[in-house]
Amino acid sequence: MNIQDRIDDVDALRGFALLGILLVNSMAFASAFYGLEIADPAFAGTTDSAVHLVVALFFEMKFYLLFSFLFGYSFTLQMRSAEKSGEAFVPRLLRRQAGLWLIGIAHAVLLFHGDILTTYAVLGIVLLMLRNRSDSALLRLARWLVIVVAIAWGALGIVATLEPTPLDRPAILAAAEAAELAFGGDWQAIIAQHLAELSSVWVILGLLQAPCALAMFLLGLVAGRQKMLARPQENQRLFRRLVRSGLWIGLPGAVIYAYASVEWIDSPLAITGLAVGLITGPFLTGAYVGGVMLFFGTSIGQHLRNLLAPAGRMALSNYLMQSLILAFIFHGYGLGLIGQASPLATALTSLGIFTAQLFLSRWWMARFAYGPLEWILRFITIWRAPQWRKPVEAR
């Protein structure tokens, strides 16, 4: 996308999404028990549970949806950019998705097996094929994607509750111990562990994250067509409706999901709570969009938007930078603190990283037209070197 096509509110929302992504991912880096069916026995205190509850309540299952919505919205900006340049959109998009996939593979193997970029790269092709559908057709498809996935996981939760399988705690503890040992080791051990965990991560991505992300892609595509975020003054009523829906539907569902995932982590009820989170998560994500957009319209909100927007303009670079810093902190080739930092310390570290990224992004974007990885992806997309430094008059 050309720098002239940027929308500050979209970039700021993307910067806001980076914070939620970081908080969730940091928990996965910090503990080998993240995603397993039992809590980390080293951090089972009241404060630890409270931090996990807050992260699950406000961030898990919501901020990757926000990122996905913005991906779909930016898809329309990419289309307009190609149209302005007089170039065919499909070849550009295919090159972009290929570049995104390659970056995602490197990220998943070297830094974080929970990478989302490869999923986005594949789903972007699906979005390309659906781009000419009507708004009503896209909205229906998005709705059914979320409903079907939630029903499927809800049915699984009911079956697991009616016919529970005894939890093999020794096996889970052994798996966590082996993962912690691997992540505390050298490059070879860490990469081997990433590759081993990718085999199970793909199942979760395919049966949970991918359908919901695609649904948000579609919602973002419709919103982008209607220029919802480019015309905030015309959409005040919509934003307020999104906030109300989030408070009445999304927030109660998030409470159920958070309580089930933390307090009932070793129970089949956790799966049922996940199903509730899946069906209600988009409502809370919508409330974030509406609430933040309304806040950006205030004088204080404008300052926050100006602070977040540079980080959002180089979101890809910041996303991988977050993984690089967290890998250094928790993996063996760095400080090797996996299993040693409490959830509270991890969350505070994440806030410190994000704060530093805000100021670094502002410094960088005042001088350069693109973030480092954005420049590479732009090069792949248009197949020629884009401008690197920002023109003096634009600074």
CORLIN-V320374 format. One record per backbone hydrogen bond with DSSP energy under -1.0 kcal/mol. CO is the residue of the C=O (numbers start at 1). NH is the residue of the N-H. If there is no record, write none. Layout:
co->CO nh->NH
co->CO nh->NH
This chain:
co->2 nh->5
co->3 nh->6
co->7 nh->11
co->8 nh->12
co->9 nh->13
co->10 nh->14
co->11 nh->15
co->12 nh->16
co->13 nh->17
co->14 nh->18
co->16 nh->20
co->17 nh->21
co->18 nh->22
co->19 nh->23
co->20 nh->24
co->21 nh->25
co->22 nh->26
co->24 nh->28
co->25 nh->29
co->26 nh->30
co->27 nh->31
co->30 nh->339
co->31 nh->34
co->33 nh->36
co->40 nh->43
co->45 nh->49
co->46 nh->50
co->47 nh->51
co->48 nh->52
co->49 nh->53
co->50 nh->54
co->51 nh->55
co->52 nh->56
co->53 nh->57
co->54 nh->58
co->55 nh->59
co->55 nh->60
co->59 nh->62
co->59 nh->63
co->62 nh->66
co->63 nh->67
co->64 nh->68
co->65 nh->69
co->66 nh->70
co->67 nh->71
co->68 nh->72
co->69 nh->73
co->70 nh->74
co->71 nh->75
co->74 nh->78
co->75 nh->79
co->76 nh->80
co->77 nh->81
co->78 nh->82
co->79 nh->83
co->80 nh->84
co->81 nh->85
co->82 nh->87
co->89 nh->93
co->90 nh->94
co->91 nh->95
co->92 nh->96
co->93 nh->97
co->94 nh->98
co->95 nh->99
co->96 nh->100
co->97 nh->101
co->98 nh->102
co->99 nh->103
co->100 nh->104
co->101 nh->105
co->102 nh->106
co->103 nh->107
co->104 nh->108
co->105 nh->109
co->106 nh->110
co->107 nh->111
co->107 nh->112
co->112 nh->115
co->116 nh->120
co->117 nh->121
co->118 nh->122
co->119 nh->123
co->120 nh->124
co->122 nh->126
co->123 nh->127
co->124 nh->128
co->125 nh->129
co->126 nh->130
co->130 nh->133
co->134 nh->138
co->135 nh->139
co->136 nh->140
co->137 nh->141
co->138 nh->142
co->139 nh->143
co->140 nh->144
co->141 nh->145
co->142 nh->146
co->143 nh->147
co->144 nh->148
co->145 nh->149
co->146 nh->150
co->147 nh->151
co->148 nh->152
co->149 nh->153
co->150 nh->154
co->151 nh->155
co->152 nh->156
co->153 nh->157
co->154 nh->158
co->155 nh->159
co->156 nh->160
co->157 nh->161
co->158 nh->162
co->159 nh->163
co->167 nh->169
co->168 nh->172
co->169 nh->173
co->170 nh->174
co->171 nh->175
co->172 nh->176
co->173 nh->177
co->174 nh->178
co->175 nh->179
co->176 nh->180
co->177 nh->181
co->178 nh->182
co->179 nh->183
co->180 nh->184
co->182 nh->185
co->183 nh->332
co->186 nh->190
co->187 nh->191
co->188 nh->192
co->189 nh->193
co->190 nh->194
co->191 nh->195
co->192 nh->196
co->193 nh->197
co->194 nh->198
co->197 nh->201
co->198 nh->202
co->200 nh->204
co->201 nh->205
co->202 nh->206
co->203 nh->207
co->204 nh->208
co->204 nh->209
co->205 nh->210
co->208 nh->212
co->209 nh->213
co->210 nh->214
co->211 nh->215
co->212 nh->216
co->213 nh->217
co->214 nh->218
co->215 nh->219
co->216 nh->220
co->217 nh->221
co->218 nh->222
co->219 nh->223
co->220 nh->224
co->221 nh->225
co->222 nh->226
co->223 nh->228
co->224 nh->227
co->227 nh->231
co->232 nh->235
co->235 nh->239
co->236 nh->240
co->237 nh->241
co->238 nh->242
co->239 nh->243
co->240 nh->244
co->241 nh->245
co->242 nh->246
co->243 nh->247
co->244 nh->248
co->245 nh->249
co->245 nh->250
co->246 nh->251
co->249 nh->253
co->250 nh->254
co->251 nh->255
co->252 nh->256
co->253 nh->257
co->254 nh->258
co->255 nh->259
co->256 nh->260
co->257 nh->261
co->258 nh->262
co->259 nh->263
co->264 nh->267
co->267 nh->270
co->268 nh->271
co->268 nh->272
co->269 nh->273
co->270 nh->274
co->271 nh->275
co->272 nh->276
co->273 nh->277
co->274 nh->278
co->275 nh->279
co->276 nh->280
co->277 nh->281
co->280 nh->284
co->281 nh->285
co->282 nh->286
co->283 nh->287
co->284 nh->288
co->285 nh->289
co->286 nh->290
co->287 nh->291
co->288 nh->292
co->289 nh->293
co->290 nh->294
co->291 nh->295
co->292 nh->296
co->295 nh->298
co->298 nh->302
co->299 nh->303
co->300 nh->304
co->301 nh->305
co->302 nh->306
co->303 nh->307
co->304 nh->308
co->305 nh->309
co->308 nh->312
co->309 nh->313
co->310 nh->314
co->312 nh->315
co->314 nh->318
co->315 nh->319
co->316 nh->320
co->317 nh->321
co->318 nh->322
co->319 nh->323
co->320 nh->324
co->321 nh->325
co->322 nh->326
co->323 nh->327
co->324 nh->328
co->325 nh->329
co->326 nh->330
co->327 nh->331
co->328 nh->335
co->329 nh->337
co->330 nh->338
co->331 nh->334
co->331 nh->336
co->337 nh->340
co->342 nh->346
co->343 nh->347
co->344 nh->348
co->345 nh->349
co->346 nh->350
co->347 nh->351
co->348 nh->352
co->349 nh->353
co->350 nh->354
co->351 nh->355
co->352 nh->356
co->353 nh->357
co->354 nh->358
co->355 nh->359
co->356 nh->360
co->357 nh->361
co->358 nh->362
co->359 nh->363
co->360 nh->364
co->361 nh->365
co->362 nh->366
co->364 nh->367
co->364 nh->368
co->367 nh->390
co->371 nh->375
co->372 nh->376
co->373 nh->377
co->374 nh->378
co->375 nh->379
co->376 nh->380
co->377 nh->381
co->378 nh->382
co->379 nh->383
co->388 nh->369
co->391 nh->394
co->392 nh->395
